[in-house]
């Protein structure tokens, strides 16, 4: 709700994107609806799935998270402790 109400806050100025080397495809910087308002199914092919699994193994497993659920559980436990 917040993101859809304030979509303009999620637009990135071209100059800032250029400084951060994110200006290769200028069309992505155009103001517009970048927040999905309806649910949509994401489908990954085998190559994408392997890529994501490899990335998880090289970064998140090293931190002790065997899968996404274990990461979510740790975040929720931390947030419960911090915020009640």
N, C-alpha and C positions, 0 to 999 in steps of 0.2 A: 504494500500500500504506500509506504513512504517513498520508495524508489519511483513508483509510477507517478506519484504526485509531484516529485521534484526531478524529473528526467533531465532537465537542463544542467543540474549539478553534476551529471555524469558525462557531460561533453568535455573533451580535452582540447584546449587551445592548440592550434597548429604549431606555434612557436615552441611551446612546452614539449610537445611530442617530438619535434625536430631535435631539441636538446637531448632528449632521452632516447634518440634513435628509434622512435616508434612511428616515423612519418613515411615509411616506405609506400604504404597504400593510403593516400590522402582521402579516398572515399570513406574510409572507416572513421575519419575524424569529423565528417559532416554532422551538424546537429540533426537530431532525429530520435525516434523511439528506439532505444537500445535495451529497454527493459521488457522482458516477455510478460505479457499480462494473462496469457492462457497457458495451461500446461501443454507441454509437447514432449513426445518421446524422443529421446536421443538414442541413436543406433550407431554403434561402432563396428567397423569391420575388424577382421582378425589382426591386421597390421596395427591399427589404433589400439586395440586391446592389449597386444603384446607390448607396445610402446608404454602404455600407462602402467602395466605390471612391472616392466623393467625400471621405470622411473620410481615406482613405489619401493622396489627392492633396493635401489641405490641411494634413496634418501630417507624414506620413512622407516624401513626395517632397521636401519642403523640406529634409529632413535628408540627402538623397542616396540614399534607398532606393526604387528603382523598383518593387519588389514585395516580397512577403513573403520569398521565397527570398533576395533580396539582404540583407534585414535579418537573417535567420537566419545567413547566411554571415558577416556582420560580427560578430554576437554570438559565434558559435563561434570565430572567429579571435581575438577579444578574450579569451575564456575560455581558449583554448589558451595564449595568451601569459601570462595571469595565473596559471593553475593547472596548466599543463603537460599 
